Amino acid sequence: MVGANGFVGKALVSYLTMLNVEVTAASRITQVSTSDVKTVPLPDLSLSDIQWDNVVAGVDAIVYLAARVHVMTDTHPDPLAAYMAVNRDAAVSLATAAANSGVRRFVYLSSVKVNGEVSERPFREDDAPAPTDPYGVSKLAAERDLLKVGTQTGLEVVIIRPPLVYGPGVKANFMALARAAGRGLPLPIGAIENRRSMVYVENLADLIAVTLRHPAAAGQIYFAGDGEDLSTPALTRLLAEAQGRSVRLPRVPIAVLHLLGRLTAREQVIQRLTGSLQVSIAKAQRELDWTPPYPVWQAMARTARAMSHEQVSPQGETAHHLTASQRRYLHLRSVAERVGAAAGLVALLPLLLLLAVLIRLDSPGHPVFRQERAGQHHRPFRIYKFRTMRIDAPHLSTEDMQRSGLKPVTRLGGWLRRLSLDELPQLVNVVKGEMSLIGPRPALMTQERVLTLRETHGVDALRPGITGYAQVTGRDDLQDDEKVAKDAYYLQHVGPALDANVLARTLSSVLHGTGTK
């Protein structure tokens, strides 16, 4: 990997290492973020005669991430030559050396700037290139020459064109917008109605990982993206919400914004704020069967959480990370829970079968309800519950149904809910290691606000529970912010004493029939 210590490189090193890929990092800085990675020194990429022997030796594929990055005001006497040296000449020289050494594949990180700065519709890979600056010109020249090397030598060249890349550690304009959104100050961008594609750095890392091994990727160009384009106001609101803030966005006419940009010599910044730049990832989805693994809400939450060492919640509490003693306790608790849940399923089998028969007699449909929920680190899993609603009930949370005036709960279902007997099949989830007896209640994957707040506060580090602190101190009567505040309190104080308290409250709730209405 050439450029392993850059923003994308650090994320990609960690991602590939997690996938058990053996990585050799070629970097000007010999220390990389992961100790398991072999490092080799990277020569000065601006030189014309580079010796690549130590870089290409013993590798199967090369990812070229190094670049002379785009800057607003370039002071180099010959910007195009400077961009060409690093972005094209060094890459082509390395690709030629790689082909001669038997390297199989060469992945080159290009840029959407090959296509231009604005789009009327999402760019596709077969659209005519239209770079507008030396950076984009150099990237296009590199693409063409690298594909030519591939044709001539058999080297499998893959080109990836990302739009703006963001994530933990991002700098420049994205960071400035995120900081402004986090302060809660009015931002005069409410009238902007653009659409911009972006890509979370780990989504980009996943696409690169796919192109390293997928046979269909050879000789192809792919756009990268999150698959969800946002307007500048929508992006700002997401960034604010991920930091536990609300933001006011006055509707100042766009013409006024451009006038201010000209007066302050920041017209390019205003153009990026107001203009549209979209890409289509349909080709990667179709040919590589690739889907971005992280949805936008989760990517924004992770980015916001990493922006500061201490995150402050809406209630004034700092985000908490599990201590070593808490992690040991949760590990031991998990072992005991899985054994206990297995024993409980055996002991309760007659009751479970009786309830299943009664549910089937009470209303048509399978007695066990299965639904995708957010698990630890918000990985989706399938939860099991006794069905308490009609089979035609919408896939909404209980709170959303109550707000909408819907009453799809069956006669028997109301009784099961009051006694919390509908939760018993989740013992299967505990045995499988997907849930715990105690933890934040598993949210629907569509409850983006709850999931965003939980991720921002670090609550996603816990496995969801059959019961939980928020569950026994408020049930469905709590607002999202209140639920997450209680989840965060549990995260901070998790231990035997608090768990005993939650279990006692749960037992009291069951005995008094005060479960979910």
Helices and strands as residue ranges (DSSP letters): H 7-18, E 24-27, E 38-41, H 53-56, E 61-64, H 79-83, I 84-89, H 90-100, E 105-109, G 112-114, H 134-153, E 156-161, E 164-166, H 172-183, E 198-200, H 201-213, G 215-217, E 221-223, H 232-242, H 254-263, H 267-274, H 282-288, H 296-306, H 324-347, H 349-362, E 368-374, G 376-378, E 380-386, H 398-404, H 411-418, G 421-423, H 426-431, E 436-438, H 448-457, G 459-461, E 465-467, H 469-472, G 475-477, H 480-493, H 496-512
